[in-house]
Amino acid sequence: MNTIKKFILVINGPMCAGKSTLTRLFMEKESAFRGSYDALKWLIGGYSADIEIHRTQAKEITFGAISAAVEQGLSIVIDGGFNDYRERYKELAEKNDFKYLSVNIEAPVDILEKRFLERVESAMIKGNKIACKTLDGFRSRYDWYLSTNKDPDGLVFNSEELTPEEIIMKIIGVINEK
């Protein structure tokens, strides 16, 4: 396991691009800590994305967990980075002599919308909690990703054209570059 050097990998992308799938498969291949805002936000009682303090608290808790994991020598996979925290992740990597890499996982919007509708239907059938249930909500978050959260310096991978395994191999290659 952990055949690559220590790293902080930030996986950005719109809803349904494949961030969680890529993260899960990546972590099956490499030993790392998963820093997930989405996973941690549900730990805040009554969490609502419409309440600014909830978003800030979830981001800070995520950053704190990631910082503690780095101090323990664990590589990091961040499932859904935030533009306003990007510099903090870079500084954390540099301070601890970790490689920093940011990638954008994307697909054409019509493909993402189809995946989104399938996700909503599946969540409703299974009774799973889901933060966004409408196409308008999806489109709003998609526009936010493009205008605010896409890393302009990050590598871009199309999850319609490449399998998660192919993307992972490309990422590992970049992490291992000198």
C-alpha positions as CSV (number, residue, x, y, z in Angstrom):
1,M,0.0,0.0,0.0
2,N,1.0,3.7,0.0
3,T,3.4,3.3,-2.9
4,I,3.6,7.1,-3.5
5,K,5.1,10.0,-1.6
6,K,3.1,11.9,1.0
7,F,0.5,14.2,-0.6
8,I,-2.5,16.4,-0.2
9,L,-4.8,15.8,-3.1
10,V,-7.8,18.1,-3.6
11,I,-10.6,16.7,-5.8
12,N,-12.8,19.5,-7.1
13,G,-15.9,19.2,-9.3
14,P,-19.6,19.8,-9.7
15,M,-22.2,17.5,-8.2
16,C,-22.3,14.1,-9.8
17,A,-18.9,14.5,-11.6
18,G,-17.5,11.4,-9.7
19,K,-15.6,13.0,-6.8
20,S,-16.8,10.5,-4.2
21,T,-16.4,7.5,-6.5
22,L,-12.9,8.6,-7.4
23,T,-12.0,9.2,-3.7
24,R,-13.3,5.8,-2.6
25,L,-11.4,4.0,-5.3
26,F,-8.3,6.1,-4.8
27,M,-8.3,5.2,-1.1
28,E,-8.7,1.5,-1.8
29,K,-5.4,1.8,-3.7
30,E,-3.5,4.1,-1.5
31,S,-3.5,4.6,2.3
32,A,-4.8,8.1,3.0
33,F,-7.1,10.1,5.2
34,R,-10.3,11.3,3.5
35,G,-11.1,14.9,4.3
36,S,-14.7,15.3,3.3
37,Y,-16.8,18.5,3.9
38,D,-19.9,16.6,2.8
39,A,-19.3,13.9,5.3
40,L,-18.6,16.2,8.2
41,K,-21.4,18.8,7.6
42,W,-24.0,16.2,8.6
43,L,-22.3,16.0,12.1
44,I,-23.5,19.6,12.8
45,G,-27.0,19.4,14.3
46,G,-29.6,20.9,12.0
47,Y,-27.0,21.6,9.3
48,S,-28.2,23.9,6.5
49,A,-26.2,25.1,3.6
50,D,-28.3,28.2,3.7
51,I,-26.9,29.2,7.1
52,E,-23.5,30.8,6.6
53,I,-22.1,29.8,10.0
54,H,-22.9,26.1,9.3
55,R,-20.8,26.2,6.1
56,T,-18.0,27.9,7.9
57,Q,-18.1,25.5,10.8
58,A,-18.0,22.5,8.5
59,K,-15.1,23.9,6.5
60,E,-13.1,24.6,9.7
61,I,-13.9,21.2,11.2
62,T,-12.8,19.6,7.9
63,F,-9.5,21.7,7.8
64,G,-8.8,20.8,11.5
65,A,-9.3,17.1,10.8
66,I,-7.0,17.3,7.7
67,S,-4.3,19.2,9.7
68,A,-4.4,16.6,12.5
69,A,-4.1,13.8,9.9
70,V,-1.1,15.5,8.3
71,E,0.6,15.8,11.7
72,Q,0.2,12.1,12.0
73,G,1.9,11.6,8.7
74,L,-1.1,10.6,6.7
75,S,-1.5,11.5,3.1
76,I,-4.8,13.3,2.4
77,V,-7.6,13.0,-0.2
78,I,-10.0,16.0,0.0
79,D,-13.3,15.2,-1.5
80,G,-14.6,18.6,-2.7
81,G,-12.2,21.4,-2.0
82,F,-13.1,25.0,-1.5
83,N,-11.4,27.8,-3.3
84,D,-11.3,29.9,-0.1
85,Y,-9.2,27.1,1.6
86,R,-6.9,26.3,-1.3
87,E,-4.1,28.4,-0.1
88,R,-4.4,26.9,3.4
89,Y,-4.1,23.4,2.0
90,K,-1.1,24.4,-0.1
91,E,0.6,25.9,3.0
92,L,-0.1,22.8,5.0
93,A,1.4,20.6,2.3
94,E,4.5,22.8,2.0
95,K,5.0,23.1,5.7
96,N,5.0,19.3,6.0
97,D,6.9,18.5,2.8
98,F,3.9,16.9,1.2
99,K,3.1,17.1,-2.5
100,Y,0.1,19.3,-3.2
101,L,-2.1,18.5,-6.2
102,S,-5.5,19.9,-7.1
103,V,-7.7,18.3,-9.8
104,N,-11.1,19.2,-11.3
105,I,-13.3,16.2,-12.2
106,E,-15.9,17.3,-14.8
107,A,-18.3,16.0,-17.4
108,P,-20.7,17.7,-19.9
109,V,-23.6,19.3,-18.0
110,D,-26.3,17.1,-19.7
111,I,-24.4,14.0,-18.4
112,L,-24.2,15.5,-14.9
113,E,-27.9,16.4,-14.9
114,K,-28.7,12.8,-15.8
115,R,-26.5,11.4,-13.0
116,F,-28.1,13.9,-10.6
117,L,-31.6,12.8,-11.4
118,E,-30.6,9.2,-10.9
119,R,-29.0,10.1,-7.6
120,V,-32.1,11.9,-6.3
121,E,-34.3,8.9,-7.4
122,S,-32.0,6.4,-5.7
123,A,-31.9,8.5,-2.5
124,M,-35.7,8.8,-2.4
125,I,-36.1,5.0,-2.9
126,K,-33.5,4.2,-0.2
127,G,-34.6,7.0,2.2
128,N,-31.2,8.6,2.2
129,K,-30.6,12.2,3.2
130,I,-29.7,14.4,0.3
131,A,-29.0,18.1,0.3
132,C,-30.2,19.0,-3.1
133,K,-33.2,17.5,-4.8
134,T,-34.1,19.8,-7.7
135,L,-32.6,20.5,-11.1
136,D,-32.7,24.2,-10.3
137,G,-30.6,23.4,-7.1
138,F,-28.2,21.3,-9.2
139,R,-27.8,24.1,-11.8
140,S,-27.2,26.7,-9.1
141,R,-24.4,24.5,-7.6
142,Y,-23.0,23.8,-11.0
143,D,-22.8,27.5,-11.8
144,W,-21.1,28.1,-8.4
145,Y,-18.5,25.4,-9.2
146,L,-17.7,27.0,-12.5
147,S,-17.6,30.6,-11.2
148,T,-16.2,30.1,-7.7
149,N,-14.8,26.7,-6.9
150,K,-13.1,25.3,-10.0
151,D,-9.4,25.5,-9.5
152,P,-8.0,27.4,-12.5
153,D,-4.6,25.9,-11.9
154,G,-5.9,22.3,-11.3
155,L,-5.7,19.5,-13.8
156,V,-9.0,18.7,-15.5
157,F,-10.2,15.1,-16.0
158,N,-13.5,14.3,-17.9
159,S,-15.3,11.5,-16.0
160,E,-17.3,10.7,-19.1
161,E,-14.2,10.0,-21.2
162,L,-12.0,8.4,-18.6
163,T,-12.8,5.7,-16.1
164,P,-12.0,6.4,-12.4
165,E,-9.2,3.9,-12.6
166,E,-7.6,5.8,-15.5
167,I,-7.9,9.1,-13.7
168,I,-6.4,7.6,-10.5
169,M,-3.4,6.3,-12.5
170,K,-2.9,9.7,-14.1
171,I,-3.1,11.4,-10.6
172,I,-0.6,9.0,-9.1
173,G,1.8,9.6,-12.0
174,V,1.6,13.4,-11.3
175,I,2.1,13.0,-7.6
176,N,5.2,10.9,-8.2
177,E,6.8,13.4,-10.6
178,K,9.9,15.1,-9.2
